[in-house]
Amino acid sequence: MAYDPNILRRAAARLEEQKRQREDRREELRRKAYAREPRLAQLDRQLQRTMAELASASLRQGGDMRQTLQAVRDKNLEIQQERAVLLGALGLPEDALDDKPACPKCGDTGWRGAQMCECLKKLCAQEQIQELSKLLDLGEQSFDAFRLDYYSDQLWPGRASSPRTNMDLVYEVCLNYAQKFGRFHFKNLFLTGAPGLGKTFLSACIARSVSEQGFSVVYDTAGNIFAQFENRKFQRDAEGVQTARDETRRYLNCDLLILDDLGSELTTQFTQSALYELINTRLVSDRRTVISSNLTPEDVVRRYTPQISSRLLGEFYILHFFGDDIRLLKRK
């Protein structure tokens, strides 16, 4: 999963801070326990010595090693039993003062070899949702909050169904796309329709659901995306160029890219080139993309090159949005 380096860095910092806080709490508990029962401190020092004796005995050659090791183990067990009794008298479990990781799978490192551990993935997902919330109101936008009653149940002019029937299908496709991400029949979605019909809302629902599953998700508008591609090529400031490269790398490599409001950008030869690079790179690398646009399929053919339009209309499952503007209905 190709997480944004900034998200991964913040998640790793949180993991380390959580570890430090646990260690501080354990040390404070140990200090108080020793103050109430000094014998515990003596027993812990003896345990450390017996562990060293075990290590030394296991390396020593000659003599009856089995008997020596057993004697050290018996001594260790005797100390642990007395320690458990004293801790119990203080109302503490026998492992209350032990240095143990919160995640036994990775030892609180966040990694299991070269693989990211689930504990770090969870923090990355939280950081990613927080990042997405800067652009999307993820507090309210979820599949459970979607309302079909905003869509008319009357047959819509020029359509074979009512807006409500159509949106019931659109909702199911988006829900299954998110919940079965990477396994759903349709790899990419193209949401098309007039403003105010729920395209951004459902895009946000998909972003939230996929993020919570631990996949890397990037959401941005067409204007911002193409601006970063432009900065990558024409920016003279070294820091600005590096920032643009990092951003475009995120767009190209994330598990799911949600490109909002395609068609709002000024169409130039450069934006056409950038869009082709973006779409084609993600298709070739089998990465998922969701695009929302006010453009109809016919508009796409007229506006973009054949190479782009054939990919958008041939590799994306098109979901049509039609009905009354929900924003206006809410005001009424």
Sine and cosine of phi, psi and omega as CSV:
sin_phi,cos_phi,sin_psi,cos_psi,sin_omega,cos_omega
0.00,0.00,0.81,-0.59,-0.13,-0.99
-1.00,-0.04,0.99,0.16,0.03,-1.00
-0.97,0.26,0.54,-0.84,0.12,-0.99
-0.84,0.54,0.76,-0.66,-0.01,-1.00
-0.81,0.58,-0.57,0.82,0.02,-1.00
-0.91,0.40,-0.64,0.77,0.04,-1.00
-0.91,0.41,-0.70,0.71,0.01,-1.00
-0.89,0.45,-0.64,0.77,0.00,-1.00
-0.91,0.42,-0.69,0.73,0.01,-1.00
-0.91,0.40,-0.64,0.77,0.01,-1.00
-0.91,0.41,-0.68,0.73,0.02,-1.00
-0.90,0.44,-0.61,0.80,0.03,-1.00
-0.91,0.41,-0.63,0.77,0.05,-1.00
-0.91,0.42,-0.64,0.77,0.02,-1.00
-0.88,0.47,-0.69,0.72,0.01,-1.00
-0.91,0.40,-0.63,0.77,0.02,-1.00
-0.92,0.40,-0.65,0.76,0.05,-1.00
-0.88,0.47,-0.65,0.76,0.04,-1.00
-0.89,0.45,-0.70,0.72,0.00,-1.00
-0.89,0.45,-0.66,0.75,0.00,-1.00
-0.90,0.44,-0.65,0.76,0.04,-1.00
-0.90,0.44,-0.66,0.75,0.02,-1.00
-0.90,0.44,-0.64,0.77,0.03,-1.00
-0.90,0.43,-0.67,0.74,0.01,-1.00
-0.91,0.42,-0.64,0.77,0.01,-1.00
-0.92,0.40,-0.64,0.77,0.01,-1.00
-0.92,0.40,-0.62,0.79,0.04,-1.00
-0.92,0.40,-0.66,0.76,0.05,-1.00
-0.90,0.44,-0.65,0.76,0.02,-1.00
-0.89,0.45,-0.67,0.75,0.00,-1.00
-0.88,0.48,-0.70,0.71,-0.02,-1.00
-0.93,0.38,-0.64,0.77,0.00,-1.00
-0.91,0.42,-0.65,0.76,0.03,-1.00
-0.90,0.43,-0.60,0.80,0.00,-1.00
-0.92,0.39,-0.61,0.79,-0.01,-1.00
-0.98,0.20,-0.55,0.84,-0.02,-1.00
-0.66,-0.75,1.00,0.04,-0.05,-1.00
-0.83,0.55,-0.46,0.89,-0.02,-1.00
-0.86,0.50,-0.49,0.87,0.00,-1.00
-0.88,0.48,-0.64,0.77,0.00,-1.00
-0.89,0.45,-0.65,0.76,0.03,-1.00
-0.89,0.45,-0.68,0.73,-0.02,-1.00
-0.91,0.42,-0.62,0.78,0.00,-1.00
-0.92,0.40,-0.60,0.80,0.05,-1.00
-0.92,0.39,-0.61,0.79,0.03,-1.00
-0.91,0.41,-0.62,0.78,0.04,-1.00
-0.88,0.47,-0.66,0.75,0.03,-1.00
-0.88,0.47,-0.62,0.78,0.01,-1.00
-0.93,0.37,-0.66,0.75,-0.01,-1.00
-0.92,0.40,-0.56,0.83,0.05,-1.00
-0.91,0.42,-0.64,0.77,0.05,-1.00
-0.92,0.40,-0.62,0.78,0.04,-1.00
-0.90,0.44,-0.64,0.77,0.04,-1.00
-0.87,0.49,-0.72,0.69,0.00,-1.00
-0.89,0.46,-0.67,0.74,-0.02,-1.00
-0.92,0.38,-0.67,0.74,-0.04,-1.00
-0.92,0.40,-0.58,0.81,-0.02,-1.00
-0.93,0.38,-0.39,0.92,-0.01,-1.00
-1.00,-0.06,-0.30,0.95,-0.08,-1.00
-0.96,0.29,0.58,-0.81,0.00,-1.00
-0.93,-0.36,0.49,-0.87,0.04,-1.00
1.00,0.02,0.29,-0.96,0.02,-1.00
0.95,0.31,-0.07,-1.00,0.01,-1.00
-1.00,0.02,1.00,0.04,-0.08,-1.00
-0.91,0.42,-0.58,0.81,-0.03,-1.00
-0.88,0.47,-0.67,0.75,-0.01,-1.00
-0.93,0.37,-0.64,0.77,0.00,-1.00
-0.90,0.43,-0.72,0.69,0.00,-1.00
-0.89,0.46,-0.66,0.75,-0.02,-1.00
-0.90,0.43,-0.62,0.78,0.01,-1.00
-0.90,0.44,-0.66,0.75,0.02,-1.00
-0.92,0.39,-0.63,0.77,0.02,-1.00
-0.90,0.44,-0.66,0.75,0.01,-1.00
-0.88,0.47,-0.65,0.76,0.03,-1.00
-0.90,0.43,-0.67,0.74,0.02,-1.00
-0.88,0.48,-0.70,0.72,-0.02,-1.00
-0.90,0.43,-0.62,0.78,0.01,-1.00
-0.90,0.44,-0.66,0.75,0.02,-1.00
-0.90,0.43,-0.69,0.72,-0.02,-1.00
-0.89,0.46,-0.61,0.79,0.01,-1.00
-0.91,0.40,-0.70,0.72,0.04,-1.00
-0.90,0.43,-0.64,0.77,0.02,-1.00
-0.88,0.47,-0.67,0.75,0.00,-1.00
-0.90,0.44,-0.62,0.79,0.02,-1.00
-0.91,0.43,-0.69,0.73,-0.01,-1.00
-0.92,0.39,-0.66,0.75,0.03,-1.00
-0.90,0.43,-0.64,0.77,0.03,-1.00
-0.88,0.47,-0.59,0.81,0.03,-1.00
-0.91,0.41,-0.43,0.90,0.04,-1.00
-1.00,0.01,0.02,1.00,-0.01,-1.00
0.98,0.18,0.41,0.91,-0.04,-1.00
-0.90,-0.44,0.57,-0.82,0.10,-0.99
-0.92,0.38,0.36,-0.93,-0.12,-0.99
-0.91,0.41,-0.32,0.95,0.01,-1.00
-0.97,-0.25,0.26,0.97,-0.09,-1.00
-0.87,0.50,-0.55,0.84,-0.07,-1.00
-0.98,-0.18,0.05,1.00,-0.05,-1.00
-0.98,0.22,0.55,-0.84,0.08,-1.00
-1.00,0.10,1.00,-0.09,-0.03,-1.00
-0.80,-0.61,0.65,-0.76,-0.03,-1.00
-0.96,0.29,0.48,-0.88,0.07,-1.00
-0.94,0.34,-0.52,0.86,0.03,-1.00
-0.90,-0.43,0.97,-0.23,-0.02,-1.00
-0.93,0.37,-0.31,0.95,-0.03,-1.00
-0.94,0.35,-0.62,0.79,-0.06,-1.00
-0.85,-0.53,-0.04,1.00,-0.03,-1.00
0.92,0.39,0.49,0.87,0.01,-1.00
0.93,0.37,0.34,0.94,0.07,-1.00
-1.00,0.04,-0.40,0.92,-0.04,-1.00
1.00,-0.01,-0.09,1.00,-0.06,-1.00
-0.70,-0.72,0.60,-0.80,0.12,-0.99
-0.88,-0.47,1.00,0.03,-0.17,-0.99
0.94,0.33,-0.83,-0.56,0.02,-1.00
-1.00,-0.05,-0.01,1.00,-0.06,-1.00
-0.99,-0.15,0.68,-0.73,0.05,-1.00
-0.94,0.33,0.73,-0.68,0.00,-1.00
-0.97,0.24,0.38,-0.93,-0.02,-1.00
-0.87,0.49,-0.54,0.84,-0.03,-1.00
-0.90,0.43,-0.63,0.78,0.02,-1.00
-0.97,0.24,-0.58,0.81,0.06,-1.00
-0.86,0.51,-0.65,0.76,0.00,-1.00
-0.89,0.46,-0.68,0.73,0.02,-1.00
-0.93,0.38,-0.61,0.79,0.06,-1.00
-0.88,0.48,-0.67,0.74,0.02,-1.00
-0.88,0.47,-0.65,0.76,0.02,-1.00
-0.91,0.42,-0.69,0.72,0.02,-1.00
-0.90,0.43,-0.60,0.80,-0.02,-1.00
-0.93,0.38,-0.66,0.75,0.04,-1.00
-0.90,0.44,-0.63,0.77,0.05,-1.00
-0.89,0.46,-0.63,0.78,0.04,-1.00
-0.92,0.40,-0.68,0.73,0.02,-1.00
-0.91,0.43,-0.53,0.85,-0.04,-1.00
-0.92,0.40,-0.29,0.96,0.06,-1.00
-0.92,0.38,-0.46,0.89,-0.01,-1.00
-0.95,-0.32,-0.43,0.90,-0.07,-1.00
-0.82,-0.57,0.60,-0.80,0.04,-1.00
-0.99,0.13,0.97,0.24,-0.07,-1.00
-0.96,0.28,-0.10,0.99,0.06,-1.00
-0.92,0.40,-0.58,0.81,-0.04,-1.00
-0.93,-0.36,-0.36,0.93,-0.13,-0.99
-1.00,0.04,0.99,-0.15,0.06,-1.00
-0.57,-0.82,0.33,-0.94,-0.04,-1.00
-0.87,0.50,-0.53,0.85,0.00,-1.00
-0.92,0.40,-0.43,0.90,-0.04,-1.00
-1.00,0.01,-0.07,1.00,-0.03,-1.00
-0.93,0.35,0.70,-0.72,-0.06,-1.00
-0.85,-0.53,0.86,-0.50,0.04,-1.00
-0.98,0.20,-0.32,0.95,-0.09,-1.00
-0.94,0.34,-0.15,0.99,0.10,-0.99
-0.97,0.24,-0.22,0.98,-0.05,-1.00
-0.97,-0.24,0.72,-0.70,-0.04,-1.00
-0.90,0.44,0.59,-0.81,0.07,-1.00
-0.99,-0.11,0.17,0.99,0.03,-1.00
-1.00,-0.05,0.56,-0.83,0.01,-1.00
-0.82,0.57,0.74,-0.67,-0.09,-1.00
-1.00,-0.04,0.68,-0.73,-0.01,-1.00
-0.82,0.57,0.76,-0.65,0.03,-1.00
0.98,0.17,0.05,1.00,0.01,-1.00
-0.85,-0.53,0.38,-0.93,-0.03,-1.00
-1.00,-0.03,0.04,1.00,-0.01,-1.00
-0.54,-0.84,0.11,-0.99,0.07,-1.00
-1.00,0.09,0.36,-0.93,0.07,-1.00
-0.83,0.55,-0.59,0.81,-0.04,-1.00
-0.93,0.37,-0.70,0.71,0.03,-1.00
-0.88,0.47,-0.68,0.73,0.01,-1.00
-0.89,0.45,-0.70,0.72,-0.05,-1.00
-0.95,0.32,-0.43,0.90,0.10,-0.99
-0.88,0.48,-0.67,0.75,0.05,-1.00
-0.93,0.37,-0.71,0.70,0.00,-1.00
-0.86,0.51,-0.70,0.71,0.00,-1.00
-0.87,0.50,-0.72,0.70,-0.02,-1.00
-0.90,0.45,-0.65,0.76,0.03,-1.00
-0.90,0.44,-0.73,0.68,-0.02,-1.00
-0.90,0.44,-0.66,0.75,0.01,-1.00
-0.89,0.46,-0.74,0.68,0.00,-1.00
-0.93,0.36,-0.58,0.81,0.04,-1.00
-0.86,0.52,-0.69,0.72,-0.03,-1.00
-0.96,0.30,-0.74,0.67,-0.08,-1.00
-0.94,0.34,-0.48,0.88,0.01,-1.00
-0.93,-0.36,0.59,0.81,-0.12,-0.99
-0.83,0.56,0.76,-0.65,-0.02,-1.00
1.00,0.06,-0.23,0.97,-0.01,-1.00
-0.85,-0.52,-0.12,0.99,-0.05,-1.00
-0.97,0.26,0.47,-0.88,-0.06,-1.00
-0.85,0.53,-0.68,0.73,-0.01,-1.00
-1.00,0.01,0.82,-0.58,-0.04,-1.00
-0.99,0.11,-0.58,0.81,-0.08,-1.00
-0.73,-0.69,0.55,-0.84,-0.02,-1.00
-0.85,-0.52,0.60,-0.80,0.11,-0.99
-0.84,-0.55,0.94,-0.34,-0.03,-1.00
-1.00,-0.09,0.90,-0.43,-0.08,-1.00
-0.81,-0.58,0.64,-0.77,0.02,-1.00
0.32,-0.95,0.13,-0.99,-0.02,-1.00
-0.92,0.39,0.27,-0.96,0.03,-1.00
-0.90,0.44,0.45,-0.89,0.12,-0.99
0.99,0.17,0.37,0.93,-0.05,-1.00
-0.92,-0.40,0.06,1.00,0.11,-0.99
0.97,-0.26,0.17,0.99,-0.02,-1.00
-0.90,0.44,-0.75,0.66,-0.01,-1.00
-0.92,0.40,-0.61,0.80,0.01,-1.00
-0.87,0.50,-0.77,0.63,-0.02,-1.00
-0.93,0.36,-0.54,0.84,0.09,-1.00
-0.87,0.49,-0.66,0.75,0.02,-1.00
-0.92,0.40,-0.61,0.79,0.05,-1.00
-0.88,0.48,-0.69,0.72,0.03,-1.00
-0.89,0.46,-0.72,0.69,-0.01,-1.00
-0.84,0.54,-0.71,0.71,-0.03,-1.00
-0.91,0.42,-0.75,0.66,-0.05,-1.00
-0.89,0.46,-0.71,0.70,-0.02,-1.00
-0.92,0.38,-0.63,0.78,0.04,-1.00
-0.88,0.47,-0.67,0.74,-0.04,-1.00
-0.91,0.41,-0.32,0.95,0.05,-1.00
-1.00,0.08,-0.05,1.00,0.07,-1.00
1.00,-0.09,0.18,0.98,0.06,-1.00
-1.00,0.01,0.45,-0.89,0.04,-1.00
-0.99,0.13,0.78,-0.62,-0.06,-1.00
-0.78,-0.63,0.72,-0.69,0.10,-1.00
-0.83,-0.56,0.79,-0.62,0.06,-1.00
-0.88,-0.47,0.74,-0.67,0.08,-1.00
-0.31,-0.95,0.29,-0.96,0.02,-1.00
-1.00,0.10,0.37,-0.93,0.01,-1.00
-0.85,0.53,-0.67,0.74,-0.02,-1.00
-0.86,0.51,-0.72,0.69,0.00,-1.00
-0.92,0.40,-0.65,0.76,-0.03,-1.00
-0.89,0.45,-0.75,0.66,-0.03,-1.00
-0.93,0.36,-0.48,0.88,0.06,-1.00
-0.90,0.44,-0.62,0.78,0.02,-1.00
-0.94,0.35,-0.62,0.79,0.08,-1.00
-0.89,0.45,-0.62,0.79,0.02,-1.00
-0.92,0.39,-0.68,0.74,0.04,-1.00
-0.89,0.46,-0.60,0.80,0.01,-1.00
-0.87,0.49,-0.57,0.82,-0.06,-1.00
-1.00,0.00,-0.63,0.78,-0.18,-0.98
-0.94,-0.34,-0.22,0.97,-0.03,-1.00
-0.89,0.45,0.73,-0.68,-0.02,-1.00
-1.00,-0.06,-0.49,0.87,-0.01,-1.00
-0.94,0.33,0.78,-0.62,-0.08,-1.00
-0.87,0.50,-0.68,0.74,-0.01,-1.00
-0.91,0.41,-0.64,0.77,0.02,-1.00
-0.90,0.43,-0.63,0.78,0.03,-1.00
-0.90,0.44,-0.69,0.72,-0.02,-1.00
-0.90,0.43,-0.65,0.76,0.04,-1.00
-0.88,0.48,-0.70,0.71,0.01,-1.00
-0.90,0.44,-0.63,0.77,0.03,-1.00
-0.90,0.44,-0.65,0.76,0.03,-1.00
-0.89,0.45,-0.67,0.74,-0.02,-1.00
-0.91,0.40,-0.74,0.68,-0.01,-1.00
-0.90,0.43,-0.54,0.84,0.06,-1.00
-0.90,0.44,-0.62,0.79,0.07,-1.00
-0.88,0.47,-0.72,0.70,-0.01,-1.00
-0.87,0.48,-0.63,0.78,-0.10,-1.00
-0.98,0.18,-0.50,0.87,-0.21,-0.98
-0.93,-0.36,-0.18,0.98,-0.03,-1.00
-0.91,0.41,0.40,-0.92,0.01,-1.00
-0.90,0.44,-0.63,0.78,0.02,-1.00
-0.69,-0.72,0.82,-0.57,0.12,-0.99
-0.95,-0.31,0.78,-0.62,0.10,-0.99
-0.93,-0.36,0.94,-0.34,-0.04,-1.00
-0.98,-0.19,0.93,-0.37,-0.09,-1.00
-0.99,-0.13,0.61,-0.79,0.15,-0.99
0.90,0.43,0.67,0.75,0.10,-0.99
-0.88,0.47,0.70,-0.71,-0.05,-1.00
0.96,-0.27,-0.25,0.97,0.03,-1.00
-0.99,0.15,-0.25,0.97,-0.02,-1.00
-0.98,0.21,0.38,-0.92,0.11,-0.99
-0.96,0.28,0.87,-0.49,-0.07,-1.00
-0.99,0.16,0.91,-0.41,0.04,-1.00
-0.76,-0.65,0.10,-1.00,0.05,-1.00
-0.88,0.47,-0.58,0.82,-0.01,-1.00
-0.93,0.36,-0.72,0.69,-0.01,-1.00
-0.90,0.43,-0.56,0.83,0.07,-1.00
-0.89,0.45,-0.68,0.73,0.01,-1.00
-0.90,0.43,-0.68,0.73,-0.01,-1.00
-0.91,0.42,-0.67,0.74,0.02,-1.00
-0.89,0.45,-0.67,0.74,0.03,-1.00
-0.88,0.47,-0.72,0.70,0.02,-1.00
-0.85,0.52,-0.71,0.71,-0.04,-1.00
-0.89,0.45,-0.80,0.60,-0.07,-1.00
-0.92,0.40,-0.74,0.67,-0.08,-1.00
-0.91,0.40,-0.66,0.75,0.01,-1.00
-0.87,0.49,-0.68,0.73,-0.02,-1.00
-0.94,0.34,-0.59,0.81,0.05,-1.00
-0.92,0.40,-0.71,0.70,-0.02,-1.00
-0.89,0.46,-0.63,0.78,-0.01,-1.00
-1.00,0.05,0.09,1.00,0.06,-1.00
0.86,0.51,0.67,0.74,0.08,-1.00
-0.98,-0.22,0.57,-0.82,-0.15,-0.99
-1.00,0.09,0.57,-0.83,-0.01,-1.00
-0.63,-0.77,0.67,-0.75,0.13,-0.99
-0.86,-0.51,0.80,-0.60,-0.01,-1.00
-0.87,-0.50,0.72,-0.70,0.14,-0.99
-0.90,-0.44,0.59,-0.81,-0.10,-0.99
-0.35,-0.94,0.49,-0.87,0.16,-0.99
-0.99,0.12,-0.14,0.99,-0.03,-1.00
-0.97,0.25,0.64,-0.77,0.15,-0.99
-0.99,0.13,0.25,-0.97,0.08,-1.00
-0.82,0.57,-0.60,0.80,0.03,-1.00
-0.91,0.41,-0.62,0.78,0.05,-1.00
-0.89,0.45,-0.63,0.77,0.00,-1.00
-0.86,0.50,-0.70,0.72,-0.01,-1.00
-0.89,0.45,-0.64,0.77,-0.01,-1.00
-0.96,0.28,-0.54,0.84,-0.17,-0.99
-1.00,0.05,-0.59,0.81,-0.14,-0.99
-0.92,-0.39,0.24,-0.97,-0.02,-1.00
-0.92,0.40,0.35,-0.94,0.05,-1.00
-0.85,0.53,-0.57,0.82,0.01,-1.00
-0.89,0.45,-0.62,0.79,0.00,-1.00
-0.97,0.23,-0.77,0.63,-0.08,-1.00
-0.88,0.47,-0.59,0.81,0.01,-1.00
-0.92,0.40,-0.56,0.83,0.04,-1.00
-0.96,0.28,-0.67,0.75,0.00,-1.00
-0.91,0.41,-0.64,0.77,-0.07,-1.00
-1.00,-0.02,-0.29,0.96,-0.02,-1.00
-0.98,-0.19,-0.47,0.88,-0.07,-1.00
-0.96,-0.30,-0.08,1.00,0.00,-1.00
-0.91,-0.42,0.66,-0.75,0.11,-0.99
-0.99,0.11,0.83,-0.55,-0.12,-0.99
-1.00,-0.01,0.80,-0.60,0.08,-1.00
-0.92,-0.39,0.87,-0.49,-0.04,-1.00
-1.00,-0.02,0.73,-0.68,0.07,-1.00
-0.93,-0.36,0.80,-0.60,0.10,-1.00
-0.51,-0.86,0.38,-0.92,-0.05,-1.00
0.64,-0.77,-0.26,-0.97,0.02,-1.00
-0.99,0.12,0.52,-0.86,0.01,-1.00
-0.89,0.46,0.90,-0.44,-0.07,-1.00
-0.92,0.40,-0.55,0.83,0.01,-1.00
-0.88,0.48,-0.67,0.75,0.03,-1.00
-0.93,0.37,-0.63,0.78,0.02,-1.00
-0.89,0.45,-0.64,0.77,0.01,-1.00
-0.91,0.42,-0.61,0.80,0.03,-1.00
-0.90,0.43,-0.58,0.81,0.02,-1.00
-0.95,0.31,0.00,0.00,0.00,0.00
